[in-house]
Amino acid sequence: MPRYLTGGAVALALWTAIGAGELLTGILPALVVLVLAPADYVLWTRRRRPWHDWTVILLLLPAILAAVWIAVGGLVTGVERSDEARLLLEVGPGVALTGLLCTLISYHGRHHPAERR
């Protein structure tokens, strides 16, 4: 599942970086996701896909912050867009990225079923 979540996040971040047209509210935060999501997956696989790996979990937090900023950054900074363009290039991708990355982080944060809590 992480492979597909990471692939979806990368594709959506690439869509945002190409289509946003705004450096601070679209391109840069999308690049953060484009760097951190694949790096997270590579680290997780190199560590033999561990259960509840804090390093892998923490690596995704800035990517989630960037995804949230994609969703709200244009609204906060007053980027001039039509409602349709805002939904297509900011809010939609930002919310979708946040969901994908939060699902990915919850997968990495799971505990082994045999582990006592």
MOPAC internal coordinates of N, CA, C and O (Angstrom, degrees):
PM7 1SCF
backbone

  N    0.0000 0     0.00 0     0.00 0    0    0    0
  C    1.4386 1     0.00 0     0.00 0    1    0    0
  C    1.5406 1   112.21 1     0.00 0    2    1    0
  O    1.2310 1   118.62 1   138.51 1    3    2    1
  N    1.3317 1   120.24 1   -41.49 1    3    2    1
  C    1.4688 1   119.17 1   179.60 1    5    3    2
  C    1.5198 1   114.22 1   -58.12 1    6    5    3
  O    1.2310 1   120.34 1   147.78 1    7    6    5
  N    1.3217 1   116.95 1   -32.22 1    7    6    5
  C    1.4653 1   119.47 1   178.98 1    9    7    6
  C    1.5326 1   110.15 1   -61.62 1   10    9    7
  O    1.2310 1   120.50 1   136.76 1   11   10    9
  N    1.3172 1   116.64 1   -43.24 1   11   10    9
  C    1.4683 1   120.80 1  -177.66 1   13   11   10
  C    1.5280 1   111.60 1   -74.47 1   14   13   11
  O    1.2310 1   120.29 1   141.67 1   15   14   13
  N    1.3190 1   117.05 1   -38.33 1   15   14   13
  C    1.4696 1   119.90 1   176.49 1   17   15   14
  C    1.5209 1   110.73 1   -64.26 1   18   17   15
  O    1.2310 1   120.79 1   137.93 1   19   18   17
  N    1.3270 1   116.09 1   -42.07 1   19   18   17
  C    1.4702 1   120.37 1   178.15 1   21   19   18
  C    1.5208 1   110.55 1   -65.60 1   22   21   19
  O    1.2310 1   120.43 1   136.36 1   23   22   21
  N    1.3188 1   116.77 1   -43.64 1   23   22   21
  C    1.4666 1   120.20 1   178.30 1   25   23   22
  C    1.5193 1   112.11 1   -61.15 1   26   25   23
  O    1.2310 1   120.70 1   137.75 1   27   26   25
  N    1.3265 1   116.26 1   -42.25 1   27   26   25
  C    1.4643 1   120.00 1   177.20 1   29   27   26
  C    1.5218 1   112.09 1   -63.78 1   30   29   27
  O    1.2310 1   120.62 1   138.54 1   31   30   29
  N    1.3265 1   116.42 1   -41.46 1   31   30   29
  C    1.4706 1   120.60 1   179.22 1   33   31   30
  C    1.5278 1   110.51 1   -65.11 1   34   33   31
  O    1.2310 1   120.39 1   137.93 1   35   34   33
  N    1.3175 1   116.87 1   -42.07 1   35   34   33
  C    1.4666 1   120.60 1   179.45 1   37   35   34
  C    1.5280 1   110.22 1   -64.50 1   38   37   35
  O    1.2310 1   119.90 1   134.66 1   39   38   37
  N    1.3205 1   117.79 1   -45.34 1   39   38   37
  C    1.4659 1   120.76 1   179.83 1   41   39   38
  C    1.5257 1   111.30 1   -61.82 1   42   41   39
  O    1.2310 1   120.62 1   136.45 1   43   42   41
  N    1.3108 1   116.42 1   -43.55 1   43   42   41
  C    1.4586 1   120.41 1  -179.42 1   45   43   42
  C    1.5280 1   112.04 1   -68.97 1   46   45   43
  O    1.2310 1   120.47 1   141.80 1   47   46   45
  N    1.3261 1   116.71 1   -38.20 1   47   46   45
  C    1.4661 1   120.15 1   176.90 1   49   47   46
  C    1.5255 1   110.36 1   -66.10 1   50   49   47
  O    1.2310 1   120.28 1   141.81 1   51   50   49
  N    1.3097 1   117.06 1   -38.19 1   51   50   49
  C    1.4657 1   120.69 1   176.91 1   53   51   50
  C    1.5260 1   110.60 1   -64.22 1   54   53   51
  O    1.2310 1   120.41 1   136.67 1   55   54   53
  N    1.3292 1   116.83 1   -43.33 1   55   54   53
  C    1.4662 1   122.33 1   175.24 1   57   55   54
  C    1.5296 1   110.14 1   -55.14 1   58   57   55
  O    1.2310 1   121.03 1   133.77 1   59   58   57
  N    1.3203 1   115.63 1   -46.23 1   59   58   57
  C    1.4644 1   121.03 1  -178.32 1   61   59   58
  C    1.5201 1   111.10 1   -66.29 1   62   61   59
  O    1.2310 1   120.36 1   134.92 1   63   62   61
  N    1.3218 1   116.91 1   -45.08 1   63   62   61
  C    1.4687 1   120.34 1  -178.84 1   65   63   62
  C    1.5250 1   111.44 1   -62.19 1   66   65   63
  O    1.2310 1   120.48 1   141.85 1   67   66   65
  N    1.3143 1   116.68 1   -38.15 1   67   66   65
  C    1.4701 1   120.60 1  -179.00 1   69   67   66
  C    1.5263 1   111.21 1   -75.32 1   70   69   67
  O    1.2310 1   120.34 1   137.71 1   71   70   69
  N    1.3351 1   116.96 1   -42.29 1   71   70   69
  C    1.4568 1   119.72 1  -171.74 1   73   71   70
  C    1.5125 1   116.09 1   -92.44 1   74   73   71
  O    1.2310 1   119.67 1   163.01 1   75   74   73
  N    1.3157 1   118.23 1   -16.99 1   75   74   73
  C    1.4670 1   120.55 1  -171.45 1   77   75   74
  C    1.5235 1   113.49 1   -63.08 1   78   77   75
  O    1.2310 1   120.39 1   132.75 1   79   78   77
  N    1.3119 1   116.85 1   -47.25 1   79   78   77
  C    1.4501 1   119.77 1  -178.37 1   81   79   78
  C    1.5180 1   114.11 1    73.09 1   82   81   79
  O    1.2310 1   119.55 1  -179.23 1   83   82   81
  N    1.3090 1   118.46 1     0.77 1   83   82   81
  C    1.4581 1   123.13 1   179.43 1   85   83   82
  C    1.5257 1   108.60 1  -121.28 1   86   85   83
  O    1.2310 1   120.56 1   -59.92 1   87   86   85
  N    1.3194 1   116.53 1   120.08 1   87   86   85
  C    1.4546 1   120.81 1  -174.54 1   89   87   86
  C    1.5319 1   112.75 1   -62.36 1   90   89   87
  O    1.2310 1   120.32 1   125.53 1   91   90   89
  N    1.3288 1   116.99 1   -54.47 1   91   90   89
  C    1.4688 1   120.44 1  -171.91 1   93   91   90
  C    1.5172 1   114.91 1   -78.21 1   94   93   91
  O    1.2310 1   120.17 1   153.82 1   95   94   93
  N    1.3071 1   117.29 1   -26.18 1   95   94   93
  C    1.4642 1   118.84 1  -176.12 1   97   95   94
  C    1.5238 1   113.59 1  -108.10 1   98   97   95
  O    1.2310 1   119.94 1   176.82 1   99   98   97
  N    1.3121 1   117.71 1    -3.18 1   99   98   97
  C    1.4499 1   119.89 1  -179.18 1  101   99   98
  C    1.5165 1   113.60 1  -136.84 1  102  101   99
  O    1.2310 1   120.61 1   120.59 1  103  102  101
  N    1.3191 1   116.45 1   -59.41 1  103  102  101
  C    1.4623 1   120.49 1  -172.58 1  105  103  102
  C    1.5309 1   111.77 1   -67.06 1  106  105  103
  O    1.2310 1   119.93 1   126.51 1  107  106  105
  N    1.3301 1   117.74 1   -53.49 1  107  106  105
  C    1.4732 1   120.13 1  -178.21 1  109  107  106
  C    1.5254 1   113.49 1   -62.59 1  110  109  107
  O    1.2310 1   119.16 1   131.72 1  111  110  109
  N    1.3362 1   119.20 1   -48.28 1  111  110  109
  C    1.4667 1   116.48 1   177.80 1  113  111  110
  C    1.5347 1   112.90 1   -64.54 1  114  113  111
  O    1.2310 1   119.90 1   147.88 1  115  114  113
  N    1.3173 1   117.80 1   -32.12 1  115  114  113
  C    1.4614 1   120.02 1   176.29 1  117  115  114
  C    1.5252 1   110.39 1   -65.99 1  118  117  115
  O    1.2310 1   120.43 1   141.75 1  119  118  117
  N    1.3218 1   116.78 1   -38.25 1  119  118  117
  C    1.4626 1   120.08 1   176.98 1  121  119  118
  C    1.5237 1   111.52 1   -64.88 1  122  121  119
  O    1.2310 1   120.07 1   144.85 1  123  122  121
  N    1.3266 1   117.46 1   -35.15 1  123  122  121
  C    1.4666 1   120.36 1   175.64 1  125  123  122
  C    1.5267 1   109.71 1   -59.28 1  126  125  123
  O    1.2310 1   120.64 1   133.93 1  127  126  125
  N    1.3221 1   116.38 1   -46.07 1  127  126  125
  C    1.4687 1   120.34 1   178.09 1  129  127  126
  C    1.5251 1   110.34 1   -65.31 1  130  129  127
  O    1.2310 1   120.27 1   138.42 1  131  130  129
  N    1.3369 1   117.10 1   -41.58 1  131  130  129
  C    1.4642 1   121.03 1  -179.53 1  133  131  130
  C    1.5242 1   112.80 1   -62.45 1  134  133  131
  O    1.2310 1   120.00 1   152.17 1  135  134  133
  N    1.3112 1   117.60 1   -27.83 1  135  134  133
  C    1.4698 1   121.24 1   178.40 1  137  135  134
  C    1.5286 1   110.77 1   -87.80 1  138  137  135
  O    1.2310 1   120.26 1   131.66 1  139  138  137
  N    1.3320 1   117.10 1   -48.34 1  139  138  137
  C    1.4628 1   120.23 1  -171.37 1  141  139  138
  C    1.5275 1   114.39 1   -75.76 1  142  141  139
  O    1.2310 1   119.32 1   142.49 1  143  142  141
  N    1.3078 1   118.89 1   -37.51 1  143  142  141
  C    1.4702 1   119.68 1  -177.83 1  145  143  142
  C    1.5347 1   111.62 1   -63.60 1  146  145  143
  O    1.2310 1   119.12 1   130.29 1  147  146  145
  N    1.3320 1   119.29 1   -49.71 1  147  146  145
  C    1.4714 1   117.95 1   177.31 1  149  147  146
  C    1.5338 1   112.49 1   -66.52 1  150  149  147
  O    1.2310 1   120.37 1   143.11 1  151  150  149
  N    1.3312 1   116.90 1   -36.89 1  151  150  149
  C    1.4735 1   119.63 1   177.63 1  153  151  150
  C    1.5190 1   110.40 1   -61.42 1  154  153  151
  O    1.2310 1   120.52 1   140.77 1  155  154  153
  N    1.3179 1   116.62 1   -39.23 1  155  154  153
  C    1.4533 1   121.82 1   178.01 1  157  155  154
  C    1.5236 1   110.58 1   -62.56 1  158  157  155
  O    1.2310 1   120.52 1   134.55 1  159  158  157
  N    1.3131 1   116.60 1   -45.45 1  159  158  157
  C    1.4652 1   120.71 1  -179.72 1  161  159  158
  C    1.5264 1   110.87 1   -63.92 1  162  161  159
  O    1.2310 1   120.37 1   136.53 1  163  162  161
  N    1.3280 1   116.90 1   -43.47 1  163  162  161
  C    1.4639 1   120.85 1   179.41 1  165  163  162
  C    1.5295 1   110.31 1   -62.14 1  166  165  163
  O    1.2310 1   120.01 1   134.39 1  167  166  165
  N    1.3187 1   117.59 1   -45.61 1  167  166  165
  C    1.4588 1   121.13 1   178.51 1  169  167  166
  C    1.5301 1   111.07 1   -60.93 1  170  169  167
  O    1.2310 1   120.80 1   135.71 1  171  170  169
  N    1.3125 1   116.07 1   -44.29 1  171  170  169
  C    1.4640 1   120.93 1  -179.56 1  173  171  170
  C    1.5309 1   111.19 1   -61.65 1  174  173  171
  O    1.2310 1   120.08 1   136.64 1  175  174  173
  N    1.3316 1   117.45 1   -43.36 1  175  174  173
  C    1.4644 1   119.91 1   179.88 1  177  175  174
  C    1.5266 1   111.47 1   -71.54 1  178  177  175
  O    1.2310 1   119.83 1   143.30 1  179  178  177
  N    1.3279 1   117.94 1   -36.70 1  179  178  177
  C    1.4736 1   120.17 1   177.66 1  181  179  178
  C    1.5261 1   111.79 1   -65.67 1  182  181  179
  O    1.2310 1   120.65 1   152.30 1  183  182  181
  N    1.3209 1   116.37 1   -27.70 1  183  182  181
  C    1.4670 1   120.45 1   177.54 1  185  183  182
  C    1.5230 1   111.56 1   -88.10 1  186  185  183
  O    1.2310 1   120.47 1  -166.65 1  187  186  185
  N    1.2951 1   116.71 1    13.35 1  187  186  185
  C    1.4621 1   124.41 1   177.95 1  189  187  186
  C    1.5280 1   112.88 1    64.76 1  190  189  187
  O    1.2310 1   121.08 1  -141.55 1  191  190  189
  N    1.3124 1   115.53 1    38.45 1  191  190  189
  C    1.4642 1   123.18 1   172.53 1  193  191  190
  C    1.5327 1   113.27 1    53.19 1  194  193  191
  O    1.2310 1   120.95 1  -118.97 1  195  194  193
  N    1.3179 1   115.78 1    61.03 1  195  194  193
  C    1.4689 1   118.82 1  -176.60 1  197  195  194
  C    1.5269 1   112.88 1   -72.88 1  198  197  195
  O    1.2310 1   121.34 1   -17.47 1  199  198  197
  N    1.3008 1   115.04 1   162.53 1  199  198  197
  C    1.4578 1   122.29 1   173.58 1  201  199  198
  C    1.5226 1   107.46 1   -88.50 1  202  201  199
  O    1.2310 1   119.79 1   -42.99 1  203  202  201
  N    1.2750 1   118.00 1   137.01 1  203  202  201
  C    1.4641 1   125.70 1   174.45 1  205  203  202
  C    1.5336 1   112.64 1    48.56 1  206  205  203
  O    1.2310 1   120.32 1  -116.09 1  207  206  205
  N    1.3171 1   116.98 1    63.91 1  207  206  205
  C    1.4630 1   123.54 1  -179.82 1  209  207  206
  C    1.5294 1   108.91 1   -96.85 1  210  209  207
  O    1.2310 1   120.45 1   -69.22 1  211  210  209
  N    1.3203 1   116.75 1   110.78 1  211  210  209
  C    1.4718 1   121.00 1  -175.50 1  213  211  210
  C    1.5217 1   112.96 1   -62.01 1  214  213  211
  O    1.2310 1   119.58 1   141.95 1  215  214  213
  N    1.3042 1   118.41 1   -38.05 1  215  214  213
  C    1.4685 1   119.94 1  -179.60 1  217  215  214
  C    1.5235 1   110.88 1   -62.92 1  218  217  215
  O    1.2310 1   121.01 1   135.30 1  219  218  217
  N    1.3074 1   115.68 1   -44.70 1  219  218  217
  C    1.4633 1   120.62 1   179.58 1  221  219  218
  C    1.5325 1   110.14 1   -65.00 1  222  221  219
  O    1.2310 1   120.68 1   140.24 1  223  222  221
  N    1.3202 1   116.31 1   -39.76 1  223  222  221
  C    1.4655 1   121.00 1   178.62 1  225  223  222
  C    1.5253 1   110.69 1   -64.32 1  226  225  223
  O    1.2310 1   120.44 1   130.61 1  227  226  225
  N    1.3246 1   116.76 1   -49.39 1  227  226  225
  C    1.4650 1   120.83 1  -176.51 1  229  227  226
  C    1.5246 1   112.89 1   -66.76 1  230  229  227
  O    1.2310 1   120.22 1   152.27 1  231  230  229
  N    1.3215 1   117.19 1   -27.73 1  231  230  229
  C    1.4622 1   120.59 1   178.90 1  233  231  230
  C    1.5297 1   111.79 1   -64.74 1  234  233  231
  O    1.2310 1   120.38 1   153.71 1  235  234  233
  N    1.3278 1   116.88 1   -26.29 1  235  234  233
  C    1.4687 1   119.89 1  -179.35 1  237  235  234
  C    1.5334 1   113.78 1   -85.27 1  238  237  235
  O    1.2310 1   119.66 1   164.25 1  239  238  237
  N    1.3078 1   118.25 1   -15.75 1  239  238  237
  C    1.4741 1   119.27 1  -177.03 1  241  239  238
  C    1.5313 1   113.06 1   -60.62 1  242  241  239
  O    1.2310 1   118.63 1   134.34 1  243  242  241
  N    1.3379 1   120.21 1   -45.66 1  243  242  241
  C    1.4759 1   117.91 1   176.24 1  245  243  242
  C    1.5291 1   112.88 1   -62.78 1  246  245  243
  O    1.2310 1   120.36 1   147.95 1  247  246  245
  N    1.3295 1   116.93 1   -32.05 1  247  246  245
  C    1.4708 1   119.80 1   177.64 1  249  247  246
  C    1.5238 1   110.20 1   -66.32 1  250  249  247
  O    1.2310 1   120.03 1   141.03 1  251  250  249
  N    1.3315 1   117.54 1   -38.97 1  251  250  249
  C    1.4709 1   120.64 1   177.30 1  253  251  250
  C    1.5200 1   109.86 1   -65.40 1  254  253  251
  O    1.2310 1   120.09 1   137.39 1  255  254  253
  N    1.3197 1   117.43 1   -42.61 1  255  254  253
  C    1.4656 1   120.98 1   176.40 1  257  255  254
  C    1.5277 1   110.53 1   -59.24 1  258  257  255
  O    1.2310 1   120.25 1   136.66 1  259  258  257
  N    1.3221 1   117.13 1   -43.34 1  259  258  257
  C    1.4731 1   120.72 1   178.27 1  261  259  258
  C    1.5222 1   110.95 1   -62.89 1  262  261  259
  O    1.2310 1   120.05 1   140.77 1  263  262  261
  N    1.3260 1   117.51 1   -39.23 1  263  262  261
  C    1.4697 1   121.10 1   179.38 1  265  263  262
  C    1.5268 1   110.91 1   -65.02 1  266  265  263
  O    1.2310 1   120.60 1   138.55 1  267  266  265
  N    1.3134 1   116.45 1   -41.45 1  267  266  265
  C    1.4697 1   120.02 1   177.23 1  269  267  266
  C    1.5265 1   109.59 1   -63.94 1  270  269  267
  O    1.2310 1   120.36 1   139.64 1  271  270  269
  N    1.3292 1   116.91 1   -40.36 1  271  270  269
  C    1.4677 1   120.26 1   179.24 1  273  271  270
  C    1.5308 1   111.05 1   -64.22 1  274  273  271
  O    1.2310 1   120.09 1   144.34 1  275  274  273
  N    1.3258 1   117.43 1   -35.66 1  275  274  273
  C    1.4696 1   119.83 1   175.73 1  277  275  274
  C    1.5272 1   109.34 1   -59.56 1  278  277  275
  O    1.2310 1   120.65 1   138.17 1  279  278  277
  N    1.3300 1   116.35 1   -41.83 1  279  278  277
  C    1.4711 1   120.72 1  -177.40 1  281  279  278
  C    1.5204 1   112.81 1   -68.79 1  282  281  279
  O    1.2310 1   119.71 1   142.44 1  283  282  281
  N    1.3258 1   118.15 1   -37.56 1  283  282  281
  C    1.4679 1   120.16 1  -172.90 1  285  283  282
  C    1.5243 1   114.30 1  -113.29 1  286  285  283
  O    1.2310 1   120.03 1   166.08 1  287  286  285
  N    1.3276 1   117.56 1   -13.92 1  287  286  285
  C    1.4638 1   120.48 1  -174.74 1  289  287  286
  C    1.5149 1   114.44 1   -57.86 1  290  289  287
  O    1.2310 1   120.45 1   136.82 1  291  290  289
  N    1.3280 1   116.74 1   -43.18 1  291  290  289
  C    1.4662 1   120.26 1   179.66 1  293  291  290
  C    1.5118 1   112.01 1   -65.21 1  294  293  291
  O    1.2310 1   120.76 1   144.38 1  295  294  293
  N    1.3188 1   116.16 1   -35.62 1  295  294  293
  C    1.4728 1   120.26 1   177.34 1  297  295  294
  C    1.5278 1   110.96 1   -68.32 1  298  297  295
  O    1.2310 1   121.04 1   136.42 1  299  298  297
  N    1.3301 1   115.61 1   -43.58 1  299  298  297
  C    1.4655 1   120.47 1  -177.61 1  301  299  298
  C    1.5224 1   111.79 1   -66.82 1  302  301  299
  O    1.2310 1   120.64 1   138.84 1  303  302  301
  N    1.3197 1   116.38 1   -41.16 1  303  302  301
  C    1.4661 1   120.08 1  -176.02 1  305  303  302
  C    1.5226 1   113.55 1   -90.33 1  306  305  303
  O    1.2310 1   120.18 1   173.71 1  307  306  305
  N    1.3300 1   117.27 1    -6.29 1  307  306  305
  C    1.4564 1   120.51 1   176.47 1  309  307  306
  C    1.5147 1   114.89 1    78.19 1  310  309  307
  O    1.2310 1   120.27 1  -146.96 1  311  310  309
  N    1.3215 1   117.09 1    33.04 1  311  310  309
  C    1.4645 1   120.60 1   176.75 1  313  311  310
  C    1.5303 1   108.57 1   -60.04 1  314  313  311
  O    1.2310 1   120.85 1   -49.13 1  315  314  313
  N    1.3187 1   115.97 1   130.87 1  315  314  313
  C    1.4577 1   121.08 1   179.95 1  317  315  314
  C    1.5160 1   110.45 1   -78.95 1  318  317  315
  O    1.2310 1   120.54 1   -67.40 1  319  318  317
  N    1.3257 1   116.57 1   112.60 1  319  318  317
  C    1.4615 1   122.66 1   176.92 1  321  319  318
  C    1.5151 1   108.39 1  -149.04 1  322  321  319
  O    1.2310 1   121.20 1   -22.46 1  323  322  321
  N    1.3029 1   115.31 1   157.54 1  323  322  321
  C    1.4614 1   119.19 1   170.97 1  325  323  322
  C    1.5262 1   107.54 1   -73.34 1  326  325  323
  O    1.2310 1   120.47 1   -15.86 1  327  326  325
  N    1.3221 1   116.70 1   164.14 1  327  326  325
  C    1.4608 1   120.44 1   177.93 1  329  327  326
  C    1.5265 1   111.08 1   -59.73 1  330  329  327
  O    1.2310 1   120.86 1   139.11 1  331  330  329
  N    1.3224 1   115.95 1   -40.89 1  331  330  329
  C    1.4541 1   120.20 1  -179.76 1  333  331  330
  C    1.5225 1   111.64 1   -64.12 1  334  333  331
  O    1.2310 1   120.43 1   135.36 1  335  334  333
  N    1.3333 1   116.79 1   -44.64 1  335  334  333
  C    1.4679 1   120.96 1   179.63 1  337  335  334
  C    1.5292 1   110.60 1   -65.57 1  338  337  335
  O    1.2310 1   120.04 1   141.51 1  339  338  337
  N    1.3237 1   117.54 1   -38.49 1  339  338  337
  C    1.4638 1   120.75 1   178.80 1  341  339  338
  C    1.5312 1   110.31 1   -61.98 1  342  341  339
  O    1.2310 1   120.57 1   136.22 1  343  342  341
  N    1.3317 1   116.52 1   -43.78 1  343  342  341
  C    1.4711 1   119.81 1   178.49 1  345  343  342
  C    1.5258 1   111.49 1   -66.45 1  346  345  343
  O    1.2310 1   119.78 1   139.33 1  347  346  345
  N    1.3196 1   118.03 1   -40.67 1  347  346  345
  C    1.4573 1   122.72 1  -176.57 1  349  347  346
  C    1.5275 1   113.04 1   -73.93 1  350  349  347
  O    1.2310 1   119.78 1   143.63 1  351  350  349
  N    1.3255 1   118.03 1   -36.37 1  351  350  349
  C    1.4655 1   121.56 1  -171.77 1  353  351  350
  C    1.5203 1   114.83 1  -108.50 1  354  353  351
  O    1.2310 1   119.64 1   165.39 1  355  354  353
  N    1.3341 1   118.29 1   -14.61 1  355  354  353
  C    1.4607 1   119.96 1  -176.40 1  357  355  354
  C    1.5233 1   111.72 1  -125.98 1  358  357  355
  O    1.2310 1   120.63 1   108.21 1  359  358  357
  N    1.3085 1   116.39 1   -71.79 1  359  358  357
  C    1.4634 1   121.04 1  -171.20 1  361  359  358
  C    1.5284 1   111.69 1   -63.46 1  362  361  359
  O    1.2310 1   120.22 1   130.19 1  363  362  361
  N    1.3129 1   117.19 1   -49.81 1  363  362  361
  C    1.4676 1   120.21 1  -179.21 1  365  363  362
  C    1.5199 1   112.89 1   -59.25 1  366  365  363
  O    1.2310 1   119.82 1   124.25 1  367  366  365
  N    1.3376 1   117.94 1   -55.75 1  367  366  365
  C    1.4640 1   118.53 1   179.16 1  369  367  366
  C    1.5261 1   113.44 1   -62.76 1  370  369  367
  O    1.2310 1   120.18 1   142.70 1  371  370  369
  N    1.3149 1   117.25 1   -37.30 1  371  370  369
  C    1.4669 1   120.06 1  -179.95 1  373  371  370
  C    1.5181 1   112.15 1   -64.56 1  374  373  371
  O    1.2310 1   120.48 1   135.74 1  375  374  373
  N    1.3187 1   116.69 1   -44.26 1  375  374  373
  C    1.4628 1   120.60 1   178.56 1  377  375  374
  C    1.5276 1   110.38 1   -67.54 1  378  377  375
  O    1.2310 1   120.38 1   137.68 1  379  378  377
  N    1.3203 1   116.87 1   -42.32 1  379  378  377
  C    1.4705 1   120.46 1   179.23 1  381  379  378
  C    1.5297 1   111.02 1   -63.92 1  382  381  379
  O    1.2310 1   120.15 1   136.57 1  383  382  381
  N    1.3233 1   117.31 1   -43.43 1  383  382  381
  C    1.4678 1   120.37 1   177.38 1  385  383  382
  C    1.5229 1   111.33 1   -62.58 1  386  385  383
  O    1.2310 1   120.64 1   137.91 1  387  386  385
  N    1.3171 1   116.38 1   -42.09 1  387  386  385
  C    1.4584 1   119.80 1   178.41 1  389  387  386
  C    1.5228 1   110.07 1   -59.78 1  390  389  387
  O    1.2310 1   120.01 1   135.53 1  391  390  389
  N    1.3122 1   117.59 1   -44.47 1  391  390  389
  C    1.4597 1   121.28 1   178.77 1  393  391  390
  C    1.5154 1   112.86 1   -63.47 1  394  393  391
  O    1.2310 1   120.38 1   134.00 1  395  394  393
  N    1.3292 1   116.87 1   -46.00 1  395  394  393
  C    1.4618 1   120.31 1   179.13 1  397  395  394
  C    1.5258 1   111.94 1   -61.29 1  398  397  395
  O    1.2310 1   120.93 1   134.49 1  399  398  397
  N    1.3330 1   115.83 1   -45.51 1  399  398  397
  C    1.4618 1   119.86 1  -177.59 1  401  399  398
  C    1.5208 1   112.07 1   -70.53 1  402  401  399
  O    1.2310 1   119.97 1   143.85 1  403  402  401
  N    1.3254 1   117.66 1   -36.15 1  403  402  401
  C    1.4722 1   120.08 1   176.78 1  405  403  402
  C    1.5257 1   110.67 1   -67.19 1  406  405  403
  O    1.2310 1   120.02 1   142.68 1  407  406  405
  N    1.3194 1   117.57 1   -37.32 1  407  406  405
  C    1.4595 1   120.48 1   175.88 1  409  407  406
  C    1.5222 1   110.21 1   -65.66 1  410  409  407
  O    1.2310 1   120.57 1   138.97 1  411  410  409
  N    1.3141 1   116.51 1   -41.03 1  411  410  409
  C    1.4580 1   121.20 1   178.24 1  413  411  410
  C    1.5223 1   111.18 1   -63.61 1  414  413  411
  O    1.2310 1   120.22 1   135.38 1  415  414  413
  N    1.3114 1   117.19 1   -44.62 1  415  414  413
  C    1.4661 1   120.17 1  -179.62 1  417  415  414
  C    1.5290 1   110.82 1   -66.18 1  418  417  415
  O    1.2310 1   119.88 1   146.15 1  419  418  417
  N    1.3120 1   117.83 1   -33.85 1  419  418  417
  C    1.4648 1   119.60 1   177.95 1  421  419  418
  C    1.5325 1   110.49 1   -70.38 1  422  421  419
  O    1.2310 1   120.47 1   147.98 1  423  422  421
  N    1.3173 1   116.71 1   -32.02 1  423  422  421
  C    1.4645 1   119.73 1   176.08 1  425  423  422
  C    1.5307 1   109.95 1   -65.89 1  426  425  423
  O    1.2310 1   120.42 1   134.81 1  427  426  425
  N    1.3253 1   116.80 1   -45.19 1  427  426  425
  C    1.4672 1   120.87 1   178.88 1  429  427  426
  C    1.5281 1   111.59 1   -66.51 1  430  429  427
  O    1.2310 1   119.97 1   153.30 1  431  430  429
  N    1.3033 1   117.65 1   -26.70 1  431  430  429
  C    1.4544 1   121.21 1  -176.46 1  433  431  430
  C    1.5122 1   114.79 1   -89.31 1  434  433  431
  O    1.2310 1   120.25 1  -177.86 1  435  434  433
  N    1.3145 1   117.13 1     2.14 1  435  434  433
  C    1.4585 1   118.88 1  -177.56 1  437  435  434
  C    1.5293 1   110.10 1   -68.89 1  438  437  435
  O    1.2310 1   120.99 1   -25.89 1  439  438  437
  N    1.3038 1   115.71 1   154.11 1  439  438  437
  C    1.4576 1   122.20 1   177.77 1  441  439  438
  C    1.5172 1   109.18 1  -101.43 1  442  441  439
  O    1.2310 1   120.95 1   -30.95 1  443  442  441
  N    1.2949 1   115.78 1   149.05 1  443  442  441
  C    1.4672 1   121.05 1   177.58 1  445  443  442
  C    1.5342 1   108.84 1   -63.60 1  446  445  443
  O    1.2310 1   119.92 1   -42.63 1  447  446  445
  N    1.3285 1   117.75 1   137.37 1  447  446  445
  C    1.4626 1   119.98 1  -177.33 1  449  447  446
  C    1.5272 1   113.86 1   -58.15 1  450  449  447
  O    1.2310 1   119.62 1   150.98 1  451  450  449
  N    1.3308 1   118.33 1   -29.02 1  451  450  449
  C    1.4528 1   121.23 1  -179.73 1  453  451  450
  C    1.5297 1   112.93 1   -83.61 1  454  453  451
  O    1.2310 1   120.88 1   171.22 1  455  454  453
  N    1.3205 1   115.93 1    -8.78 1  455  454  453
  C    1.4671 1   120.39 1  -177.45 1  457  455  454
  C    1.5105 1   111.72 1   -75.37 1  458  457  455
  O    1.2310 1   120.79 1   -45.64 1  459  458  457
  N    1.3020 1   116.09 1   134.36 1  459  458  457
  C    1.4768 1   120.62 1   176.51 1  461  459  458
  C    1.5200 1   108.83 1   -82.02 1  462  461  459
  O    1.2310 1   121.28 1   -34.89 1  463  462  461
  N    1.3222 1   115.15 1   145.11 1  463  462  461
  C    1.4792 1   118.84 1   178.58 1  465  463  462
  C    1.4779 1   111.05 1  -107.90 1  466  465  463
  O    1.2310 1   120.10 1   180.00 1  467  466  465

